[in-house]
Amino acid sequence: MSERALARLKVLEFCDTVAGSFCCKLMGDLGAEVVKVERPGTGSKARQRGPFLRDIPHHERSALFLYLNTNKLGITLDPRIETGARIFKDLVKKVDLLVEDTRPGTMKKLGLDYKPLAAPNQRLVVTSVTPFGQTGPYRRYKAYHMNIYHAGGDGYLLPSGLGWELYPDREPLAGGGYLGEYQAGINAAVATLGALYARDSHGQGQQVDVSIQESLIALNRRDMARYGNEGESESRATGIFPVGGLYECKDGFVEISLIEDHEWAGLVALMGSPDWATEERYKTRAGRDAAAAKLQPLIRKWMLQHTKEEVYRGAQAKRCAAGRVSTPEEVVNSEHLKARGFFVEAEHPEAGRLKYPTSPALFSRTPFSIQRTAPLLGQHNEKIYTEWLGLDREELVRLGGDGII
């Protein structure tokens, strides 16, 4: 097999949150050698978050941890202890990149911030992923996905265009799962690769400061720019196209775009050209928007008489943009995703054989593969500490007894 895209990159990960861990997962999946540092005894916070395999809470059975940490090696180390901090510095000397997500000021207090770490290695890149960044009055604020998501404005703006008119009094909602954290992880990975490319061009590393809040703001840059330049503020209930959006069917939901005139004509044909839909004034978007209060209930009534597959395939054939709202079961069993090999099975020593989502990008010369499943807590202590730092087993036993590793 060809060498993977990032096969020569060495990464030390010191992350608890989803964003930082996902950033490193993306690089590990592309071939980087990623070593994840966890607290002795308890490990990463992600290990304590469900859902758990077969609903049995266990630090090796967290679905979140199992997903976020494929293609990583795992060690334990407590850098809050002086000896642990010294070992941490020694590990950093062996890598190209450190990714950390501690509260701003924490690494400096430990003597592990960018400047002292980069002193012996000017090529080092350090990426710091935090809720509000390394500067500004909010830099030390703690945050969870719920409040950081809303700090980015998405809860106010979304789900614009997704049938919000059905629930005009509904409170703002955060995105499902850890949507904001994953977006920040992608941003962190892209920014980090940019810093590594710059380093290879001029030989100098740097610190990359990633704000989860700003990553979320970037998702709605158009809306933010509109207020900043025009003084107009949209919300999840405004700025939508009155006709079209999310519709309930017999067995789920579909999303239909009725913006263009040919899309409306396609839906009308699919519905059998009922009298109420063929009025001349509805042939233009302006006419349809003006009559939205009348049209939407009639469209919804028709939708409820059909399955989402009937609507999706039928609209597709009529040049009307439509999409099914797929369930997890439908996604995992998708014939299209099977053909692309998106889900693969891999054996984990504690969780067993599981199906994993892989990479959304296929590389013709440096293909994705799961080289290893998520590490057991401290699984690679001996390998990393002996091969990287030359410590012997007796020393490892002593460090373990002292709670350092």
Secondary structure, 3 states (H helix, E strand, C coil): CCCCCCCCCEEEEECCCHHHHHHHHHHHHCCCEEEEEECCCCCCHHHHCCCEHHHCCCCCCEHHHHHHCCCEEEEECCCCCHHHHHHHHHHHCCCCEEEECCCCCHHHHCCCCHHHHHCCCCCCEEEEEECCCCCCCCCCCCCCHHHHHHHCCHHHHCCCCCCHHHCCCCCCCCCCCCHHHHHHHHHHHHHHHHHHHHHHHHCCCCEEEEEHHHHHHHHCHHHHHHHHHHCCCCCCCCCCCCCCEEEEECCEEEEECCCCHHHHHHHHHHCCCCHHHCCHHHHCHHHHHHCHHHHHHHHHHHHCCCCHHHHHHHHHHCCCCEEECCCHHHHHCCHHHHHHCCEEEEEECCCEEEEEECCCCCCCCCCCCCCCCCCCCCCCHHHHHHHCCCCCHHHHHHHHHCCCC
